[in-house]
């Protein structure tokens, strides 16, 4: 009976725990990258750079739309 429990733990539980730990580490890494990018965006927002970027993107979209809607500006 004790050997059966050891085999179950060794063959089934440990691989599942290892896989979960690996996925947790990968998820932690992805969250760290996201947090770093968010910090950067917040810094840009605080400096007003994000507003300028938004204006540039809006201007580019307007140009794109007008060139695809008959070429009028």
N, CA, C and O atoms as a Tinker XYZ file with bonds, in Angstrom:
   292  protein
     1  N      0.821000   -1.191000    0.000000    73     2
     2  CA     0.000000    0.000000    0.000000    64     1     3
     3  C      0.868000    1.258000    0.000000    63     2     4     5
     4  O      0.618000    2.207000   -0.744000    81     3
     5  N      1.904000    1.241000    0.862000    73     3     6
     6  CA     2.799000    2.399000    0.933000    64     5     7
     7  C      3.528000    2.582000   -0.388000    63     6     8     9
     8  O      3.737000    3.711000   -0.833000    81     7
     9  N      3.911000    1.494000   -1.009000    73     7    10
    10  CA     4.594000    1.566000   -2.307000    64     9    11
    11  C      3.661000    2.122000   -3.378000    63    10    12    13
    12  O      4.110000    2.877000   -4.240000    81    11
    13  N      2.397000    1.777000   -3.349000    73    11    14
    14  CA     1.428000    2.306000   -4.309000    64    13    15
    15  C      1.325000    3.820000   -4.191000    63    14    16    17
    16  O      1.264000    4.517000   -5.204000    81    15
    17  N      1.305000    4.327000   -2.986000    73    15    18
    18  CA     1.227000    5.775000   -2.765000    64    17    19
    19  C      2.498000    6.438000   -3.279000    63    18    20    21
    20  O      2.432000    7.494000   -3.909000    81    19
    21  N      3.649000    5.833000   -3.020000    73    19    22
    22  CA     4.908000    6.379000   -3.514000    64    21    23
    23  C      4.927000    6.416000   -5.041000    63    22    24    25
    24  O      5.388000    7.392000   -5.634000    81    23
    25  N      4.437000    5.375000   -5.669000    73    23    26
    26  CA     4.400000    5.327000   -7.126000    64    25    27
    27  C      3.440000    6.396000   -7.680000    63    26    28    29
    28  O      3.751000    7.059000   -8.670000    81    27
    29  N      2.310000    6.551000   -7.056000    73    27    30
    30  CA     1.352000    7.565000   -7.504000    64    29    31
    31  C      1.975000    8.953000   -7.405000    63    30    32    33
    32  O      1.879000    9.759000   -8.331000    81    31
    33  N      2.614000    9.217000   -6.266000    73    31    34
    34  CA     3.250000   10.529000   -6.076000    64    33    35
    35  C      4.362000   10.716000   -7.094000    63    34    36    37
    36  O      4.455000   11.769000   -7.725000    81    35
    37  N      5.197000    9.714000   -7.258000    73    35    38
    38  CA     6.338000    9.816000   -8.162000    64    37    39
    39  C      5.907000    9.920000   -9.621000    63    38    40    41
    40  O      6.450000   10.736000  -10.367000    81    39
    41  N      4.955000    9.118000  -10.030000    73    39    42
    42  CA     4.588000    9.045000  -11.434000    64    41    43
    43  C      3.505000   10.044000  -11.855000    63    42    44    45
    44  O      3.418000   10.398000  -13.031000    81    43
    45  N      2.681000   10.501000  -10.909000    73    43    46
    46  CA     1.571000   11.362000  -11.289000    64    45    47
    47  C      1.606000   12.742000  -10.643000    63    46    48    49
    48  O      1.431000   13.748000  -11.332000    81    47
    49  N      1.824000   12.804000   -9.363000    73    47    50
    50  CA     1.742000   14.084000   -8.663000    64    49    51
    51  C      2.950000   14.964000   -8.975000    63    50    52    53
    52  O      2.789000   16.141000   -9.299000    81    51
    53  N      4.131000   14.420000   -8.882000    73    51    54
    54  CA     5.347000   15.220000   -9.101000    64    53    55
    55  C      5.393000   15.818000  -10.510000    63    54    56    57
    56  O      5.715000   17.000000  -10.638000    81    55
    57  N      5.086000   15.063000  -11.576000    73    55    58
    58  CA     5.086000   15.688000  -12.906000    64    57    59
    59  C      4.065000   16.830000  -13.039000    63    58    60    61
    60  O      4.330000   17.830000  -13.705000    81    59
    61  N      2.921000   16.674000  -12.415000    73    59    62
    62  CA     1.910000   17.731000  -12.464000    64    61    63
    63  C      2.406000   18.973000  -11.729000    63    62    64    65
    64  O      2.237000   20.091000  -12.215000    81    63
    65  N      3.006000   18.784000  -10.583000    73    63    66
    66  CA     3.532000   19.913000   -9.806000    64    65    67
    67  C      4.676000   20.590000  -10.571000    63    66    68    69
    68  O      4.759000   21.818000  -10.593000    81    67
    69  N      5.542000   19.816000  -11.187000    73    67    70
    70  CA     6.639000   20.395000  -11.984000    64    69    71
    71  C      6.096000   21.243000  -13.131000    63    70    72    73
    72  O      6.569000   22.354000  -13.368000    81    71
    73  N      5.106000   20.714000  -13.835000    73    71    74
    74  CA     4.507000   21.459000  -14.950000    64    73    75
    75  C      3.852000   22.744000  -14.449000    63    74    76    77
    76  O      3.970000   23.792000  -15.084000    81    75
    77  N      3.168000   22.666000  -13.319000    73    75    78
    78  CA     2.531000   23.856000  -12.760000    64    77    79
    79  C      3.565000   24.901000  -12.349000    63    78    80    81
    80  O      3.360000   26.095000  -12.565000    81    79
    81  N      4.667000   24.459000  -11.760000    73    79    82
    82  CA     5.732000   25.390000  -11.377000    64    81    83
    83  C      6.368000   26.044000  -12.600000    63    82    84    85
    84  O      6.686000   27.233000  -12.575000    81    83
    85  N      6.554000   25.271000  -13.671000    73    83    86
    86  CA     7.127000   25.814000  -14.901000    64    85    87
    87  C      6.190000   26.872000  -15.496000    63    86    88    89
    88  O      6.631000   27.957000  -15.877000    81    87
    89  N      4.898000   26.546000  -15.571000    73    87    90
    90  CA     3.928000   27.503000  -16.105000    64    89    91
    91  C      3.842000   28.744000  -15.227000    63    90    92    93
    92  O      3.680000   29.853000  -15.736000    81    91
    93  N      3.948000   28.570000  -13.925000    73    91    94
    94  CA     3.924000   29.705000  -13.010000    64    93    95
    95  C      5.116000   30.616000  -13.256000    63    94    96    97
    96  O      4.973000   31.839000  -13.244000    81    95
    97  N      6.278000   30.040000  -13.477000    73    95    98
    98  CA     7.471000   30.838000  -13.762000    64    97    99
    99  C      7.319000   31.593000  -15.082000    63    98   100   101
   100  O      7.696000   32.761000  -15.173000    81    99
   101  N      6.769000   30.936000  -16.100000    73    99   102
   102  CA     6.549000   31.600000  -17.389000    64   101   103
   103  C      5.537000   32.730000  -17.249000    63   102   104   105
   104  O      5.719000   33.808000  -17.816000    81   103
   105  N      4.486000   32.486000  -16.503000    73   103   106
   106  CA     3.468000   33.507000  -16.279000    64   105   107
   107  C      4.046000   34.684000  -15.511000    63   106   108   109
   108  O      3.743000   35.836000  -15.820000    81   107
   109  N      4.867000   34.406000  -14.525000    73   107   110
   110  CA     5.508000   35.472000  -13.749000    64   109   111
   111  C      6.377000   36.332000  -14.656000    63   110   112   113
   112  O      6.379000   37.558000  -14.536000    81   111
   113  N      7.110000   35.703000  -15.553000    73   111   114
   114  CA     7.940000   36.438000  -16.499000    64   113   115
   115  C      7.109000   37.330000  -17.413000    63   114   116   117
   116  O      7.472000   38.479000  -17.667000    81   115
   117  N      5.999000   36.800000  -17.902000    73   115   118
   118  CA     5.125000   37.586000  -18.782000    64   117   119
   119  C      4.510000   38.762000  -18.032000    63   118   120   121
   120  O      4.403000   39.860000  -18.577000    81   119
   121  N      4.110000   38.539000  -16.799000    73   119   122
   122  CA     3.541000   39.615000  -15.986000    64   121   123
   123  C      4.597000   40.678000  -15.706000    63   122   124   125
   124  O      4.283000   41.868000  -15.673000    81   123
   125  N      5.827000   40.267000  -15.508000    73   123   126
   126  CA     6.908000   41.233000  -15.271000    64   125   127
   127  C      7.131000   42.119000  -16.489000    63   126   128   129
   128  O      7.316000   43.329000  -16.356000    81   127
   129  N      7.113000   41.514000  -17.682000    73   127   130
   130  CA     7.256000   42.297000  -18.917000    64   129   131
   131  C      6.104000   43.283000  -19.045000    63   130   132   133
   132  O      6.312000   44.451000  -19.371000    81   131
   133  N      4.900000   42.815000  -18.790000    73   131   134
   134  CA     3.728000   43.687000  -18.850000    64   133   135
   135  C      3.831000   44.821000  -17.834000    63   134   136   137
   136  O      3.497000   45.962000  -18.154000    81   135
   137  N      4.279000   44.535000  -16.639000    73   135   138
   138  CA     4.434000   45.567000  -15.612000    64   137   139
   139  C      5.485000   46.589000  -16.023000    63   138   140   141
   140  O      5.309000   47.786000  -15.793000    81   139
   141  N      6.572000   46.130000  -16.626000    73   139   142
   142  CA     7.607000   47.052000  -17.100000    64   141   143
   143  C      7.061000   47.979000  -18.180000    63   142   144   145
   144  O      7.327000   49.181000  -18.166000    81   143
   145  N      6.302000   47.422000  -19.108000    73   143   146
   146  CA     5.716000   48.242000  -20.178000    64   145   147
   147  C      4.706000   49.231000  -19.614000    63   146   148   149
   148  O      4.637000   50.377000  -20.058000    81   147
   149  N      3.935000   48.793000  -18.648000    73   147   150
   150  CA     2.956000   49.681000  -18.020000    64   149   151
   151  C      3.660000   50.818000  -17.290000    63   150   152   153
   152  O      3.220000   51.966000  -17.360000    81   151
   153  N      4.740000   50.511000  -16.597000    73   151   154
   154  CA     5.527000   51.562000  -15.932000    64   153   155
   155  C      6.036000   52.581000  -16.948000    63   154   156   157
   156  O      5.997000   53.787000  -16.704000    81   155
   157  N      6.511000   52.087000  -18.083000    73   155   158
   158  CA     7.008000   52.974000  -19.125000    64   157   159
   159  C      5.893000   53.874000  -19.662000    63   158   160   161
   160  O      6.088000   55.075000  -19.848000    81   159
   161  N      4.716000   53.274000  -19.909000    73   159   162
   162  CA     3.585000   54.060000  -20.404000    64   161   163
   163  C      3.126000   55.099000  -19.387000    63   162   164   165
   164  O      2.794000   56.225000  -19.759000    81   163
   165  N      3.104000   54.736000  -18.123000    73   163   166
   166  CA     2.720000   55.682000  -17.080000    64   165   167
   167  C      3.731000   56.826000  -17.032000    63   166   168   169
   168  O      3.351000   57.986000  -16.871000    81   167
   169  N      5.006000   56.502000  -17.170000    73   167   170
   170  CA     6.029000   57.547000  -17.209000    64   169   171
   171  C      5.839000   58.474000  -18.390000    63   170   172   173
   172  O      5.970000   59.690000  -18.254000    81   171
   173  N      5.528000   57.908000  -19.557000    73   171   174
   174  CA     5.273000   58.737000  -20.732000    64   173   175
   175  C      4.044000   59.608000  -20.525000    63   174   176   177
   176  O      4.028000   60.782000  -20.892000    81   175
   177  N      3.032000   59.022000  -19.940000    73   175   178
   178  CA     1.804000   59.775000  -19.682000    64   177   179
   179  C      2.083000   60.939000  -18.740000    63   178   180   181
   180  O      1.576000   62.042000  -18.941000    81   179
   181  N      2.878000   60.696000  -17.726000    73   179   182
   182  CA     3.218000   61.750000  -16.769000    64   181   183
   183  C      4.007000   62.867000  -17.439000    63   182   184   185
   184  O      3.903000   64.027000  -17.041000    81   183
   185  N      4.791000   62.526000  -18.448000    73   183   186
   186  CA     5.595000   63.528000  -19.142000    64   185   187
   187  C      4.863000   64.139000  -20.332000    63   186   188   189
   188  O      5.400000   65.024000  -20.999000    81   187
   189  N      3.651000   63.681000  -20.605000    73   187   190
   190  CA     2.881000   64.231000  -21.705000    64   189   191
   191  C      3.213000   63.637000  -23.056000    63   190   192   193
   192  O      2.636000   64.047000  -24.064000    81   191
   193  N      4.128000   62.682000  -23.104000    73   191   194
   194  CA     4.532000   62.106000  -24.382000    64   193   195
   195  C      3.433000   61.248000  -24.991000    63   194   196   197
   196  O      3.312000   61.184000  -26.215000    81   195
   197  N      2.646000   60.601000  -24.179000    73   195   198
   198  CA     1.604000   59.731000  -24.696000    64   197   199
   199  C      0.554000   60.550000  -25.443000    63   198   200   201
   200  O      0.022000   60.095000  -26.455000    81   199
   201  N      0.255000   61.730000  -24.964000    73   199   202
   202  CA    -0.699000   62.597000  -25.625000    64   201   203
   203  C     -0.196000   62.956000  -27.019000    63   202   204   205
   204  O     -0.965000   62.945000  -27.980000    81   203
   205  N      1.081000   63.271000  -27.130000    73   203   206
   206  CA     1.651000   63.602000  -28.433000    64   205   207
   207  C      1.603000   62.397000  -29.364000    63   206   208   209
   208  O      1.305000   62.536000  -30.550000    81   207
   209  N      1.891000   61.234000  -28.837000    73   207   210
   210  CA     1.838000   60.020000  -29.637000    64   209   211
   211  C      0.415000   59.767000  -30.122000    63   210   212   213
   212  O      0.214000   59.383000  -31.274000    81   211
   213  N     -0.566000   59.977000  -29.262000    73   211   214
   214  CA    -1.967000   59.796000  -29.631000    64   213   215
   215  C     -2.344000   60.751000  -30.754000    63   214   216   217
   216  O     -3.042000   60.364000  -31.691000    81   215
   217  N     -1.891000   61.984000  -30.665000    73   215   218
   218  CA    -2.184000   62.961000  -31.723000    64   217   219
   219  C     -1.563000   62.514000  -33.048000    63   218   220   221
   220  O     -2.201000   62.618000  -34.096000    81   219
   221  N     -0.338000   62.023000  -33.010000    73   219   222
   222  CA     0.313000   61.566000  -34.235000    64   221   223
   223  C     -0.419000   60.377000  -34.852000    63   222   224   225
   224  O     -0.591000   60.316000  -36.070000    81   223
   225  N     -0.845000   59.441000  -34.021000    73   223   226
   226  CA    -1.573000   58.269000  -34.516000    64   225   227
   227  C     -2.901000   58.704000  -35.123000    63   226   228   229
   228  O     -3.283000   58.211000  -36.185000    81   227
   229  N     -3.604000   59.614000  -34.470000    73   227   230
   230  CA    -4.876000   60.095000  -35.000000    64   229   231
   231  C     -4.673000   60.775000  -36.353000    63   230   232   233
   232  O     -5.463000   60.578000  -37.276000    81   231
   233  N     -3.628000   61.563000  -36.463000    73   231   234
   234  CA    -3.328000   62.246000  -37.721000    64   233   235
   235  C     -3.015000   61.220000  -38.812000    63   234   236   237
   236  O     -3.475000   61.355000  -39.946000    81   235
   237  N     -2.238000   60.203000  -38.471000    73   235   238
   238  CA    -1.891000   59.169000  -39.448000    64   237   239
   239  C     -3.130000   58.402000  -39.888000    63   238   240   241
   240  O     -3.266000   58.069000  -41.065000    81   239
   241  N     -4.033000   58.118000  -38.959000    73   239   242
   242  CA    -5.280000   57.417000  -39.317000    64   241   243
   243  C     -6.138000   58.260000  -40.240000    63   242   244   245
   244  O     -6.739000   57.733000  -41.177000    81   243
   245  N     -6.203000   59.556000  -39.993000    73   243   246
   246  CA    -6.989000   60.430000  -40.867000    64   245   247
   247  C     -6.418000   60.411000  -42.282000    63   246   248   249
   248  O     -7.166000   60.337000  -43.257000    81   247
   249  N     -5.093000   60.480000  -42.391000    73   247   250
   250  CA    -4.460000   60.439000  -43.708000    64   249   251
   251  C     -4.748000   59.101000  -44.375000    63   250   252   253
   252  O     -5.070000   59.057000  -45.563000    81   251
   253  N     -4.637000   58.022000  -43.631000    73   251   254
   254  CA    -4.906000   56.694000  -44.177000    64   253   255
   255  C     -6.342000   56.586000  -44.668000    63   254   256   257
   256  O     -6.588000   56.066000  -45.757000    81   255
   257  N     -7.288000   57.071000  -43.877000    73   255   258
   258  CA    -8.702000   57.004000  -44.257000    64   257   259
   259  C     -8.983000   57.832000  -45.498000    63   258   260   261
   260  O     -9.719000   57.383000  -46.377000    81   259
   261  N     -8.426000   59.015000  -45.593000    73   259   262
   262  CA    -8.700000   59.856000  -46.753000    64   261   263
   263  C     -8.076000   59.287000  -48.011000    63   262   264   265
   264  O     -8.656000   59.415000  -49.089000    81   263
   265  N     -6.916000   58.663000  -47.909000    73   263   266
   266  CA    -6.304000   58.080000  -49.106000    64   265   267
   267  C     -7.050000   56.850000  -49.566000    63   266   268   269
   268  O     -6.973000   56.491000  -50.741000    81   267
   269  N     -7.769000   56.194000  -48.677000    73   267   270
   270  CA    -8.534000   55.007000  -49.059000    64   269   271
   271  C     -9.996000   55.327000  -49.369000    63   270   272   273
   272  O    -10.752000   54.434000  -49.751000    81   271
   273  N    -10.398000   56.574000  -49.210000    73   271   274
   274  CA   -11.774000   56.990000  -49.505000    64   273   275
   275  C    -11.793000   58.014000  -50.635000    63   274   276   277
   276  O    -12.384000   59.085000  -50.494000    81   275
   277  N    -11.157000   57.692000  -51.742000    73   275   278
   278  CA   -11.200000   58.557000  -52.904000    64   277   279
   279  C    -10.053000   59.542000  -52.998000    63   278   280   281
   280  O    -10.023000   60.337000  -53.938000    81   279
   281  N     -9.126000   59.531000  -52.089000    73   279   282
   282  CA    -7.957000   60.379000  -52.184000    64   281   283
   283  C     -8.171000   61.819000  -51.774000    63   282   284   285
   284  O     -7.281000   62.646000  -51.972000    81   283
   285  N     -9.317000   62.147000  -51.209000    73   283   286
   286  CA    -9.550000   63.534000  -50.788000    64   285   287
   287  C     -8.995000   63.761000  -49.411000    63   286   288   289
   288  O     -9.007000   62.858000  -48.574000    81   287
   289  N     -8.502000   64.968000  -49.163000    73   287   290
   290  CA    -8.007000   65.330000  -47.842000    64   289   291
   291  C     -8.807000   66.448000  -47.269000    63   290   292
   292  O     -8.536000   66.893000  -46.153000    81   291
